[in-house]
Amino acid sequence: MSVPLDSLFCCFCSSFSSNMQKLTYFAISHPEKLNRIAVYLVERLSRDLSRQRITQVSVAVDAMDQLLKSCHSSPSLNQFIESYLKMVQKLLETNDPDMEKLATNLFVRFSTIEENSPSYHREYDFFISKFSAMCHASRGDRLKQQRYNGLRGLRGVIWKSVADELQTSIWEKQHLTKVIPSILFNMQESEDNIEECVEQVEYPYPDEEAVNEEPHLLALQCLRELFGKCNFSMMKTVLDPILKHCDLHRKWEPPAQFATHVFKAILYSIQSSNSFAVLQELIYHLENTPNSEVYVRIGITTVLENIVTIAVATIGPLLLSIFNSLLKQLRASVEYENSVECVNLTAESQFQDALINTMGVFASTLPDYQKVEIMMFTVGNIPTIQHEDRPLKACDAYVQRVLMKTLLKIATKYRTFYLSTVFSDSFLQTLLQLSVTQNPEVRVISQKILHTLFDRHGNLPKLEHLQYVEDVSDLQLSIEKCVRQDQLFMNKNIHLILSALYTFAKMAESGEHLQRHLDALLCTMCLICVEIGHDMEVIELYRLCFGLQHLALDPEEPFSLKKRAGLHNVVAKYMNLSSQLLAIPMLCQHVQGVIQLRAQKGHHLLNILNDKAPISDPLDVGSSTPKAPIAQMDSEDDYTARPLGLETDSNFLFHVNDVAEALKSSNKNVDMLFNTFEVNKKESENQRVHKKRASEEHGRDSERNLERTMTIDNDDDDRSLSLDSFDWTPPDTDDDRPDNLSWCQKTLEDQDEVTFEQLRSIVNTEPDCSEETKKDQEKSREILSMFRNKNAQELSAVLYKPKESDDNTNALIKDLLKEHVEWLNSHESARANLIQSIDDIEFPKSFVN
């Protein structure tokens, strides 16, 4: 046997292949000699390595490789492999790149051999450690080749260890902490080139001689093969080193591209039924991350957002559990942001936005029935309890706003088919309750959620910021007949919805949120009209319009001029749209007549024909002049108190009789149209009780006054009552209104003697409103000029100048009070004189016997 072996290492041998064939034939013919041949080759390799005989080393390696290929089915293969692995180990211990390459080739060849009988005592600890060290090579001129060979060796270890579960397991923690960081280390060296290869399913195994292959591609393939052979029970063990590596190397920091690519590759490699385990581990890692590391939490959330579309299809019963975990993280973030421990509010807000986007993407990939469950679940976590004596906490109010944004994000991913499917009683009630909360932003978001869920035909973008429309066909609205199921739903809940809209309009505050509120109100009304369009809903919407018109006219409401005009414009725009959709000529004529009249003769804030055009200020006092504090208002109309003029001229208003007559001509039941719009039954009953009590008290007061008058008449002391002591002005009359009666009164006071002809001419002559307007404008200019031009001392002297009539006024008040006290005393004495006992009554003589 020594003769053919020695002939292999002879330098003068002309034919290595012929000698190798002889050796191979001898080993196959005598299997019991195979182990002795391998032992001799290892000894010869060790001697040649120590003497730096590189050529002889290559011969020994080639001989061992040829024997493994030819004798892989030999019964003594296990003993041969022990010597084979010793040769690989000795080559790796040299730390020479060329020897490491030879050793890697030998080990990869060994990993492809299927053994008939497993060897339970074989271990790969040395090879795992050595190949991992080669993957982290950082010295020398051949770093790329060393790392590449290290990855090939690790891949061979994975192949060999996972093939037989009874052998040394690669899934042990001590091995995975070396293998996975080595793979990730080579992947992160070329992060930009990883993304385009992540979604590729299969990779051809690189050729052994292709030393120029990129290590990051082979590392990605090793990672995918490792997870492809991983079962559910090993998932947590394999993911822990990846999470730890990303923590140590700060791979979570935004935009977290590397972490995203890694987890995408993992999800594309594992079985689809195990995808939810990856999401769970990421969420657990997010929960265990301290609040101080906000950028780590942002990165983990970003990764979840990017990979959730891959894994969401197999989540199944864990849907609410995962979503509940995300909601808990959102609430915890809000509470932490409102605490004194939070030092980076901007980053914490970014984390909340990332969570909201993640839940939105999460919901977008779910089927419709699960989206409804998610919306119900989200609504159940929104704090809505709010009372006058116990308002929401600042933290709960912030949570309310954030969760409403989350619900809006989810609602945008849902397409409504039947309203009754998505709007359960609790969901609709909570949503309407949130539309009348104290937070203006939450109110607007709740309306946007209604818009998204009501819109079934893509009409929302056309109605979101509706202006005056001359022809409704220009909007190209998609209108279909409403199904009976939705009609029944709206018939049941229309009063509740419109009551919430009425309160929503009433709570709109003047300022930056006013226009958003009005646009949202108009959009909701238009969507109900377009999407439902049933007779009952049409009538109820017109009732709401007249309720809003009455609300804008109510002098008891502390509304600004801009808000009153905005409410009138909302009514006008809806009337314009609905009248054209109904195509009733009488209704269109009435609506267009009012709109045209407002544009021609009404207040400039009521002109909706040119909403897009900038409206010039009628009090042009110069825009370049710096404004005084009194001019820092929404408009100078609020300061000068110039009314809209709708109270004095009913032609500027929409009339319920005209609308009812037009609807009746179209065979619609208009009986409900004449009912006054009420927010809800409970509130209206309370108002009726309050009015009843007030009327009863007023009746009792009237009886007392009548009794007092009779007592005074029967008194011996006669008193004279002056007509000037009575207030003849009706309680609902506005004394500041420049009507015809006040104008006539001023004209009559200016003349000493009035004849009948002069009185007739005064009554028949229309007042000159332009002259009154000019006077008001001139007075406004004088006031504004005074505040803009005079300094603080001059203004103080003007404003706090003592008046000569103050003393006279005080004396007059004292005299009146004194007279009132004397009158009360005399009344009491007179009443006491009238009360007589039965013994003191004097009967007529005719009745006395």
C-alpha positions in Angstrom: 0.0 0.0 0.0 2.8 2.4 0.7 4.1 2.0 -2.8 1.1 3.6 -4.6 0.8 6.2 -1.8 4.5 7.2 -2.1 4.2 7.3 -5.8 1.6 10.1 -5.5 4.1 12.4 -3.9 7.0 11.6 -6.3 8.0 14.8 -8.0 9.3 12.9 -11.0 6.1 11.0 -11.5 4.7 11.8 -15.0 1.2 10.7 -14.4 -0.6 11.6 -11.1 -4.0 10.5 -12.4 -2.8 6.9 -13.2 -1.4 6.5 -9.7 -4.6 8.0 -8.2 -6.7 5.5 -10.1 -4.7 2.6 -8.7 -5.1 4.0 -5.2 -8.8 4.4 -5.7 -9.2 0.9 -7.0 -7.2 -0.5 -4.0 -9.4 1.4 -1.5 -12.6 0.2 -3.1 -11.4 -3.4 -3.3 -10.2 -3.3 0.4 -12.6 -1.1 2.3 -10.9 -2.1 5.6 -7.8 -0.3 4.4 -9.5 3.0 3.7 -9.0 4.4 7.2 -5.3 3.5 7.2 -4.9 5.3 3.8 -6.6 8.4 5.3 -4.4 8.3 8.4 -1.3 8.2 6.3 -2.4 11.1 4.1 -3.0 13.2 7.2 0.4 12.4 8.6 2.0 13.2 5.3 0.1 16.5 5.1 1.2 17.5 8.6 4.9 16.8 7.7 4.6 18.7 4.5 2.9 21.7 6.1 5.6 22.0 8.7 8.2 22.0 6.0 6.2 24.4 3.8 5.9 21.9 0.9 2.9 23.5 -0.7 2.9 21.2 -3.8 2.9 18.1 -1.6 0.1 19.5 0.4 -2.0 20.1 -2.7 -1.4 16.4 -3.7 -2.6 15.1 -0.4 -5.7 17.3 -0.5 -6.5 16.1 -4.0 -6.0 12.5 -3.0 -8.3 12.8 0.0 -10.9 14.5 -2.1 -10.8 11.8 -4.8 -11.1 9.1 -2.2 -14.2 10.8 -0.7 -15.9 11.0 -4.0 -15.2 7.4 -4.9 -15.7 5.7 -1.6 -18.8 7.6 -0.2 -20.7 4.4 0.0 -18.0 2.4 1.7 -18.9 0.7 5.0 -15.8 2.2 6.7 -16.7 5.7 5.6 -17.2 7.0 9.2 -13.5 6.2 10.2 -12.3 7.7 6.9 -14.3 11.0 7.6 -12.6 11.4 11.0 -9.2 11.5 9.3 -10.7 13.7 6.6 -11.9 16.3 9.1 -8.5 16.2 10.8 -6.9 17.2 7.5 -9.4 20.1 7.1 -8.6 21.2 10.7 -4.9 21.2 10.1 -5.3 23.2 7.0 -7.5 25.8 8.8 -5.0 26.1 11.6 -2.3 27.5 9.3 -4.3 30.8 8.9 -3.0 31.0 5.4 -5.6 32.2 2.9 -4.6 29.6 0.3 -4.7 26.7 2.8 -8.0 28.0 4.1 -9.4 27.9 0.6 -8.3 24.3 0.3 -9.8 23.4 3.6 -13.1 25.1 2.7 -13.3 23.2 -0.5 -12.8 19.9 1.3 -15.4 20.7 3.9 -18.0 21.8 1.4 -17.4 18.6 -0.5 -17.9 16.7 2.7 -21.2 18.5 3.5 -22.7 17.3 0.3 -22.0 13.6 1.0 -25.0 11.6 2.4 -23.8 9.1 5.0 -25.6 5.8 5.4 -24.9 5.6 9.1 -24.7 8.7 11.3 -21.9 9.4 13.6 -23.2 10.7 16.9 -19.9 11.6 18.5 -18.8 14.0 15.7 -18.7 17.7 16.6 -18.3 20.8 14.5 -17.4 23.4 17.2 -14.0 24.1 15.8 -15.3 24.5 12.3 -18.0 26.9 13.4 -15.6 29.0 15.4 -13.0 29.1 12.6 -15.4 29.8 9.8 -17.0 32.5 11.8 -13.6 34.1 12.5 -12.9 34.0 8.8 -16.1 35.9 8.1 -14.8 38.7 10.3 -11.4 38.9 8.7 -10.1 42.5 8.8 -6.3 42.2 8.0 -4.4 41.4 4.9 -4.9 42.0 1.2 -7.3 39.1 0.6 -10.2 40.0 3.0 -12.9 39.4 0.5 -11.6 35.9 -0.3 -11.3 35.0 3.4 -14.8 36.2 4.2 -16.2 34.5 1.2 -14.6 31.2 2.2 -15.8 31.6 5.8 -19.4 32.0 4.6 -19.0 28.9 2.3 -17.8 26.9 5.3 -20.7 28.1 7.5 -23.1 27.2 4.8 -21.6 23.7 4.7 -22.0 23.4 8.5 -25.6 24.4 8.1 -26.2 21.8 5.4 -24.5 19.0 7.4 -25.9 19.8 10.9 -29.6 20.2 9.9 -29.6 17.0 7.7 -29.6 14.8 10.8 -31.2 15.9 14.0 -29.2 13.4 16.0 -25.9 15.0 15.1 -24.5 18.2 16.6 -27.3 20.7 16.4 -26.6 24.1 14.8 -29.7 25.4 16.7 -27.9 25.6 20.0 -27.5 29.0 21.4 -23.7 28.8 21.6 -23.5 28.1 17.8 -26.1 30.6 16.7 -24.4 33.4 18.5 -21.4 32.9 16.2 -23.1 31.9 12.9 -25.8 34.6 12.7 -23.6 37.6 13.6 -21.0 36.4 11.0 -23.7 36.3 8.3 -25.2 39.7 9.3 -21.7 41.3 9.4 -21.1 40.4 5.8 -24.6 41.5 4.8 -24.2 45.0 6.3 -21.1 45.7 4.4 -23.2 46.3 1.2 -26.6 47.4 2.5 -27.4 49.3 -0.7 -27.1 46.1 -2.9 -29.2 43.9 -0.6 -32.6 45.4 -1.3 -32.8 44.3 -4.9 -31.9 40.7 -4.0 -34.2 40.3 -1.0 -37.3 39.2 -2.8 -35.5 36.8 -5.1 -36.5 33.3 -4.1 -33.7 31.1 -5.4 -30.0 31.8 -5.7 -27.5 29.6 -7.7 -24.8 28.3 -5.5 -21.6 30.2 -6.5 -18.8 28.3 -8.2 -15.9 27.3 -6.0 -13.4 29.1 -8.2 -15.5 32.3 -8.3 -13.5 34.2 -5.7 -14.8 37.5 -7.0 -18.3 36.7 -5.9 -19.7 39.3 -3.5 -19.8 38.0 0.1 -23.0 39.9 0.9 -24.9 37.8 -1.6 -23.7 34.6 -0.2 -24.4 35.8 3.3 -28.0 36.5 2.3 -28.3 33.1 0.8 -26.9 31.5 4.0 -29.5 33.4 6.1 -32.4 32.3 4.0 -31.2 28.7 4.0 -30.8 28.8 7.8 -34.4 30.1 8.3 -35.7 27.9 5.6 -34.7 24.8 7.7 -35.9 26.4 10.9 -39.1 25.1 12.5 -41.5 26.9 14.8 -40.0 25.7 18.0 -36.6 27.1 17.0 -37.8 30.5 15.8 -37.2 32.4 19.0 -33.7 31.0 19.4 -32.7 32.1 15.9 -34.3 35.5 16.1 -32.7 36.5 19.4 -29.1 36.9 17.9 -30.5 39.0 15.1 -32.3 41.3 17.5 -29.2 41.6 19.7 -27.0 42.3 16.7 -29.3 45.1 15.5 -29.2 46.5 19.1 -25.4 46.4 19.4 -24.7 47.8 15.9 -27.5 50.4 16.1 -29.3 49.1 13.1 -32.7 50.2 14.4 -32.0 53.9 14.0 -34.2 55.4 11.3 -34.6 54.7 8.5 -33.6 51.1 9.6 -33.1 49.9 6.0 -30.8 47.1 7.0 -33.1 45.7 9.6 -36.0 45.9 7.2 -34.1 44.0 4.5 -33.1 41.3 7.0 -36.6 40.7 8.3 -38.0 40.7 4.8 -35.5 38.0 3.8 -36.5 36.0 6.9 -40.2 36.2 6.1 -39.7 35.2 2.5 -37.7 32.2 3.7 -39.7 30.7 6.5 -43.0 28.8 6.2 -46.0 31.2 5.9 -47.6 29.6 9.0 -44.7 30.8 11.1 -44.7 34.4 10.0 -46.7 35.6 13.0 -44.0 34.4 15.3 -41.6 36.9 13.7 -44.1 39.7 14.4 -44.6 38.6 17.9 -40.8 38.6 18.6 -40.5 42.1 17.2 -43.4 43.4 19.3 -41.9 41.7 22.4 -38.6 43.4 21.7 -40.4 46.7 21.2 -42.2 46.3 24.6 -38.9 45.5 26.3 -37.1 48.5 24.8 -36.8 51.3 27.4 -38.5 54.6 26.8 -35.3 56.5 26.7 -34.2 54.7 23.5 -36.9 56.4 21.3 -35.0 56.0 18.0 -34.7 52.2 18.6 -38.5 52.1 19.1 -39.0 54.1 15.9 -36.8 51.7 14.0 -38.6 48.6 15.2 -41.9 50.2 14.4 -40.7 51.0 10.9 -39.6 47.4 10.4 -43.0 46.2 11.5 -44.7 48.7 9.0 -42.6 47.3 6.1 -43.0 43.6 6.8 -46.5 43.4 8.1 -47.9 43.1 4.6 -45.9 39.9 4.2 -47.0 38.2 7.4 -50.5 39.5 8.0 -52.3 36.9 5.9 -51.4 34.1 8.3 -52.0 35.9 11.6 -55.5 34.5 12.1 -56.7 34.4 15.8 -53.7 36.5 17.0 -55.0 39.5 15.1 -56.5 41.3 18.1 -53.6 40.3 20.3 -51.1 41.9 18.1 -53.2 45.0 17.5 -53.8 45.3 21.2 -50.1 45.3 21.8 -49.6 48.1 19.3 -52.4 50.1 21.0 -50.8 49.6 24.4 -47.5 50.9 23.0 -49.3 53.9 21.6 -51.0 54.7 24.9 -47.7 54.2 26.8 -45.9 56.5 24.4 -48.6 59.2 25.0 -48.4 58.9 28.7 -44.6 59.0 28.6 -44.7 62.1 26.4 -46.9 63.9 28.9 -44.6 63.1 31.7 -41.6 65.0 32.9 -39.2 62.2 32.0 -39.6 62.7 28.3 -36.8 64.9 26.9 -37.3 64.5 23.2 -40.9 65.4 22.3 -40.3 65.5 18.6 -38.9 62.0 18.4 -41.7 60.6 20.6 -44.2 62.2 18.3 -42.5 60.5 15.3 -42.7 57.2 17.2 -46.5 57.7 17.6 -46.9 58.5 13.9 -44.9 55.4 13.0 -47.2 53.3 15.2 -50.3 54.8 13.6 -48.9 54.2 10.1 -48.1 50.6 11.1 -51.6 50.0 12.3 -53.0 51.5 9.1 -50.8 49.3 6.9 -51.7 46.4 9.1 -55.4 47.0 8.7 -55.1 47.6 4.9 -54.1 44.0 4.2 -56.8 42.4 6.3 -60.1 41.2 4.9 -63.1 43.5 5.3 -64.7 41.7 8.2 -61.4 41.9 10.2 -61.1 45.6 9.4 -64.5 46.1 11.0 -63.3 44.2 14.1 -60.2 46.3 14.3 -62.2 49.6 14.1 -64.6 48.3 16.8 -61.6 47.4 18.9 -60.0 50.8 18.4 -63.1 52.7 19.2 -63.4 50.6 22.4 -60.0 52.0 23.6 -60.8 55.6 22.9 -61.6 57.6 26.1 -64.9 59.4 25.6 -66.4 59.9 29.1 -66.6 63.6 29.7 -68.7 65.7 32.1 -68.8 69.3 33.0 -67.7 68.7 36.5 -65.1 66.0 35.5 -63.5 66.7 32.1 -61.0 64.5 30.4 -57.4 64.5 31.7 -54.8 66.1 29.5 -53.3 62.6 28.9 -56.6 61.1 28.0 -57.4 64.0 25.7 -54.1 63.4 23.9 -54.8 59.7 23.7 -58.2 60.4 22.3 -56.7 62.5 19.5 -54.0 60.0 18.6 -56.4 57.0 18.6 -58.8 59.0 16.4 -56.0 59.5 13.9 -55.4 55.7 14.1 -59.0 55.0 13.5 -59.0 57.4 10.5 -56.0 55.6 9.1 -57.8 52.3 9.4 -61.1 53.6 8.0 -59.3 54.9 4.8 -58.3 51.3 4.1 -61.9 50.0 4.4 -64.5 50.1 1.6 -68.0 50.3 2.8 -70.7 48.1 1.1 -73.5 48.2 3.6 -73.7 50.9 6.3 -75.3 48.6 8.8 -72.3 46.3 8.6 -69.8 48.8 9.8 -72.0 51.1 11.9 -73.0 49.1 14.8 -75.0 50.8 17.6 -72.0 51.2 19.9 -69.6 52.2 17.1 -71.9 54.9 15.7 -72.8 56.2 19.2 -69.2 56.5 20.2 -68.2 58.2 16.9 -71.0 60.7 17.2 -70.1 61.3 20.8 -66.6 62.1 19.8 -67.8 64.5 17.1 -69.1 66.8 19.9 -66.2 66.6 22.3 -64.3 69.6 23.5 -61.2 69.0 21.3 -61.8 70.7 17.9 -59.3 68.5 16.2 -61.0 65.4 17.4 -64.3 66.7 16.2 -63.0 67.3 12.7 -61.3 63.8 12.6 -64.6 62.2 13.6 -66.3 63.9 10.7 -63.5 62.7 8.3 -64.1 59.1 9.5 -67.8 59.5 8.7 -66.9 60.9 5.3 -64.6 57.9 4.6 -67.2 55.3 5.7 -70.2 57.0 4.0 -68.4 57.4 0.7 -69.0 54.3 -1.3 -68.6 55.6 -4.9 -65.5 57.9 -4.7 -67.4 61.2 -4.3 -65.4 62.4 -1.3 -62.7 64.2 -3.2 -65.4 66.2 -5.1 -67.4 67.2 -2.0 -64.6 67.6 0.6 -64.2 71.4 -0.1 -67.4 72.1 -2.0 -67.8 75.6 -3.5 -70.8 77.1 -5.4 -71.6 74.9 -8.4 -73.6 76.4 -11.3 -74.1 73.0 -12.9 -74.0 69.8 -10.7 -73.0 67.7 -13.7 -69.6 69.4 -13.7 -68.8 67.5 -10.5 -69.3 64.2 -12.2 -70.8 62.6 -9.1 -71.3 58.8 -9.0 -74.9 58.3 -7.8 -76.6 54.9 -7.5 -79.9 53.9 -5.9 -79.5 53.2 -2.3 -80.3 49.6 -1.2 -83.2 49.0 1.2 -80.8 47.8 3.9 -79.1 51.2 4.0 -82.5 53.0 3.9 -83.7 51.1 7.0 -80.4 51.9 8.7 -80.6 55.6 8.0 -84.3 55.8 8.9 -83.3 54.5 12.3 -80.3 56.7 12.9 -80.9 59.8 10.8 -82.1 61.8 13.8 -79.1 60.9 15.9 -76.7 61.7 13.2 -78.3 65.1 12.3 -78.5 66.1 16.0 -74.8 65.5 16.3 -74.2 67.6 13.2 -76.3 70.4 14.6 -74.3 70.3 17.9 -71.1 70.1 15.9 -72.0 73.3 14.0 -72.9 75.0 17.2 -69.6 74.1 18.9 -67.4 75.3 16.0 -65.2 78.0 17.4 -64.2 81.1 15.5 -60.5 81.0 14.5 -58.3 78.6 12.5 -60.6 75.6 13.0 -63.8 77.4 11.8 -63.5 76.8 8.1 -62.4 73.2 8.7 -65.5 72.6 10.8 -67.8 74.2 8.2 -66.3 72.2 5.3 -66.6 69.0 7.3 -70.2 69.8 8.1 -71.1 70.5 4.5 -69.3 67.4 3.3 -71.2 65.1 5.7 -74.6 66.6 4.6 -73.8 66.3 0.9 -72.5 62.7 1.3 -75.7 61.6 3.1 -77.8 63.3 0.3 -75.7 61.7 -2.5 -75.1 58.2 -1.0 -78.6 57.7 0.5 -80.9 60.2 -1.2 -84.1 58.7 0.2 -87.2 61.0 0.7 -87.0 60.8 4.5 -83.3 61.7 4.6 -83.9 64.6 2.2 -86.6 66.1 4.3 -84.5 65.7 7.5 -81.5 67.3 5.9 -83.7 70.3 4.9 -84.9 70.5 8.5 -81.3 70.6 9.6 -80.7 73.4 7.1 -83.5 75.5 8.5 -82.3 74.7 12.0 -78.8 75.9 11.1 -80.3 79.0 9.5 -82.3 79.7 12.7 -79.2 79.1 14.8 -77.2 81.6 12.8 -80.0 84.2 13.3 -80.3 83.6 17.1 -79.1 86.8 18.8 -78.6 84.9 22.1 -75.8 82.8 20.6 -72.3 84.3 21.1 -71.3 83.8 17.5 -69.0 86.0 15.6 -70.1 87.6 12.4 -67.8 85.3 10.4 -69.3 82.2 11.9 -72.9 83.4 11.3 -72.0 84.1 7.7 -70.3 80.7 7.4 -73.4 78.9 8.7 -75.6 80.7 6.2 -73.1 79.8 3.4 -73.2 76.1 4.4 -77.0 76.1 4.1 -76.8 78.0 0.8 -74.2 75.6 -0.7 -76.2 72.5 0.4 -79.4 74.0 -0.9 -77.8 74.7 -4.2 -76.4 71.1 -4.6 -79.5 69.3 -3.4 -81.9 71.3 -5.4 -80.0 70.5 -8.6 -79.8 66.8 -7.7 -83.6 66.7 -7.0 -84.2 68.6 -10.3 -87.3 70.4 -9.0 -87.7 73.7 -11.0 -89.6 75.6 -8.2 -86.9 74.6 -5.6 -84.0 75.6 -7.9 -85.7 78.9 -8.7 -86.1 79.7 -5.0 -82.6 78.7 -4.1 -81.0 80.5 -7.0 -83.0 83.6 -6.3 -81.8 83.8 -2.7 -78.2 83.2 -3.7 -78.3 85.9 -6.4 -80.0 88.4 -4.1 -77.3 87.9 -1.5 -74.6 88.3 -4.0 -76.1 91.6 -5.4 -77.4 93.3 -2.3 -76.4 91.4 0.7 -73.3 91.4 2.9 -70.1 90.6 1.1 -69.5 87.6 3.5 -72.7 86.0 2.1 -71.6 86.1 -1.5 -70.8 82.5 -2.4 -70.6 83.1 -6.2 -67.0 84.1 -6.0 -65.6 82.1 -3.1 -62.3 81.6 -4.8 -61.8 85.3 -5.4 -60.2 87.4 -2.7 -62.7 89.6 -1.0 -61.6 93.2 -0.5 -62.3 94.9 2.7 -65.0 97.6 2.3 -63.3 99.6 5.1 -60.1 100.2 3.2 -58.0 101.9 5.8 -54.7 100.9 4.3 -53.1 97.5 4.6 -49.6 98.8 5.0 -50.5 100.6 8.2 -49.6 98.6 11.3 -52.7 97.6 13.2 -53.4 98.5 16.8 -54.4 95.8 19.3 -58.1 96.6 18.7 -57.7 95.7 15.1 -56.2 92.2 15.8 -59.6 90.5 15.1 -60.9 88.1 12.5 -62.4 91.1 10.6 -63.2 94.7 11.3 -66.8 93.9 10.8 -66.8 92.2 14.2 -65.5 95.4 15.8 -67.9 97.7 14.0 -70.8 95.3 14.7 -72.2 95.7 11.2 -74.9 93.0 10.9 -75.4 90.7 8.0 -78.8 92.3 7.4 -80.7 89.0 7.3 -82.8 89.9 10.3 -84.4 92.9 8.6 -85.0 91.5 5.2 -86.5 88.1 4.9 -85.8 88.0 1.2 -82.2 87.0 2.0 -83.4 83.9 3.8 -84.6 80.5 2.6 -88.3 80.0 3.4 -89.7 76.7 4.6 -93.0 77.3 2.9 -91.4 77.8 -0.5 -89.2 74.7 -0.1 -92.2 72.7 1.2 -94.4 73.7 -1.7 -91.6 72.8 -4.2 -91.1 69.4 -2.6 -94.8 68.8 -2.4 -95.1 69.3 -6.1 -92.7 66.4 -6.5 -95.0 64.1 -4.5 -92.9 64.2 -1.4 -94.3 64.1 2.1 -93.4 67.4 3.7 -95.3 67.1 7.0 -92.0 66.7 9.0 -90.5 69.7 7.3 -92.6 72.1 9.4 -91.5 70.6 12.7 -88.8 72.6 14.5 -85.4 71.0 14.5 -84.5 69.7 18.0 -81.3 68.2 19.1 -82.9 65.3 20.9 -86.1 64.4 22.7 -84.7 64.6 26.2 -83.3 68.1 25.7 -86.6 69.3 24.2 -88.6 68.0 27.1 -86.3 69.7 29.5 -86.7 72.9 27.6 -90.5 72.6 27.6 -90.5 72.0 31.4 -88.3 75.0 31.9 -90.5 77.1 29.7 -93.6 75.9 31.6 -92.1 76.7 34.9 -91.1 80.2 33.7 -94.6 80.8 32.3 -96.2 79.8 35.6 -93.8 82.1 37.6 -94.6 84.9 35.1 -98.4 84.3 35.7 -98.0 84.4 39.4 -96.0 87.6 39.1 -98.7 89.1 36.9 -101.3 88.2 39.6 -99.3 89.9 42.2 -98.9 93.0 40.1 -102.6 93.1 39.5 -103.3 92.7 43.2 -100.9 95.5 44.0 -102.6 97.8 41.4 -106.0 97.1 42.9 -104.7 97.8 46.3 -103.3 101.1 45.2 -106.5 102.1 43.5 -108.5 101.4 46.7 -106.0 103.3 48.8 -106.9 106.7 50.1 -103.6 108.1 48.8 -104.0 108.5 45.1 -101.0 107.9 42.9 -100.4 108.9 39.3 -98.6 106.5 37.0 -96.5 107.9 34.2 -96.5 106.2 30.8 -92.8 106.7 30.6 -92.3 104.3 33.5 -93.4 101.3 31.4 -91.1 99.5 28.9 -93.1 99.3 25.7 -90.3 97.6 23.7 -91.1 93.9 22.9 -88.6 91.4 24.5 -87.4 90.2 21.1 -86.9 93.6 19.5 -83.4 94.7 18.7 -83.1 98.4 19.6 -79.8 98.8 17.8 -81.3 97.7 14.5 -81.6 100.7 12.0 -85.2 100.0 10.9 -87.8 102.3 9.5 -89.4 103.1 12.9 -86.2 104.4 14.5 -85.4 106.4 11.4 -88.9 108.0 11.4 -88.5 108.7 15.1 -85.2 110.6 14.5 -86.8 112.6 11.7 -89.8 113.6 13.8 -87.6 114.7 16.7 -85.7 117.0 14.5 -88.8 119.0 13.6 -90.7 121.2 16.0 -94.1 120.9 14.3 -95.3 118.1 12.0 -98.2 118.2 9.7 -100.2 115.3 8.2 -98.7 115.7 4.8 -95.2 115.7 6.2 -95.9 112.5 8.2 -97.3 110.8 5.1 -94.1 111.7 3.1 -91.9 110.5 5.8 -93.6 107.1 6.1 -93.7 106.5 2.3 -90.1 107.6 1.8 -87.5 104.8 2.0 -84.6 105.4 4.4 -81.2 106.3 2.9 -79.2 103.2 4.1 -76.1 104.3 2.2 -75.9 107.5 4.3 -76.2 105.5 7.5 -73.5 103.1 6.2 -71.2 106.0 5.4 -71.6 107.5 8.8 -70.8 104.1 10.4 -67.7 103.8 8.2 -66.6 107.3 9.1 -67.0 106.6 12.8 -65.1 103.3 12.4 -62.2 105.1 10.7 -62.1 107.7 13.4 -61.9 105.1 16.1 -59.2 103.0 14.3 -57.2 106.1 13.6 -57.3 107.2 17.2 -55.9 103.8 18.4 -53.3 103.7 15.6 -52.0 107.2 15.8 -52.2 108.2 19.4 -49.8 107.0 22.1 -50.7 105.3 25.3 -50.9 108.6 27.4 -53.2 110.3 24.9 -55.4 107.2 24.8 -55.6 107.1 28.5 -56.6 110.7 28.7 -59.3 110.2 26.2 -60.7 106.9 27.5 -60.6 107.9 31.2 -61.7 111.4 30.9 -64.2 112.2 33.7 -67.7 113.1 32.6 -69.7 116.0 34.0 -72.9 114.0 34.0 -71.6 111.3 36.4 -72.7 113.3 39.5 -76.1 114.0 38.0 -76.5 110.3 37.2 -75.6 109.2 40.7 -78.0 111.7 42.2 -80.8 110.5 39.8 -80.2 106.9 40.8 -80.4 107.7 44.5 -83.6 109.6 44.0 -85.2 106.7 42.1 -84.2 104.2 44.8 -85.6 106.4 47.5 -88.9 106.8 45.7 -89.0 103.0 45.2 -88.5 102.3 48.9 -91.2 104.9 49.8 -93.6 103.2 47.3 -93.0 99.8 48.8 -93.6 101.0 52.4 -96.9 102.8 51.4 -98.0 99.6 49.6 -97.4 97.4 52.6 -99.3 99.9 54.9 -102.2 100.0 52.5 -102.3 96.3 52.2 -102.3 96.0 56.0 -105.3 98.4 56.2 -107.3 96.3 53.8 -107.0 93.1 55.9 -110.0 93.0 58.3 -111.4 90.4 60.6 -115.0 89.1 60.2 -116.1 91.0 63.3 -115.2 94.3 61.7 -117.2 93.8 58.5 -120.1 96.2 58.3 -123.1 94.6 56.6 -126.0 96.7 55.1 -128.9 97.4 57.3 -131.3 95.5 55.1 -129.4 92.2 55.9 -129.4 92.7 59.6 -132.4 91.4 61.5 
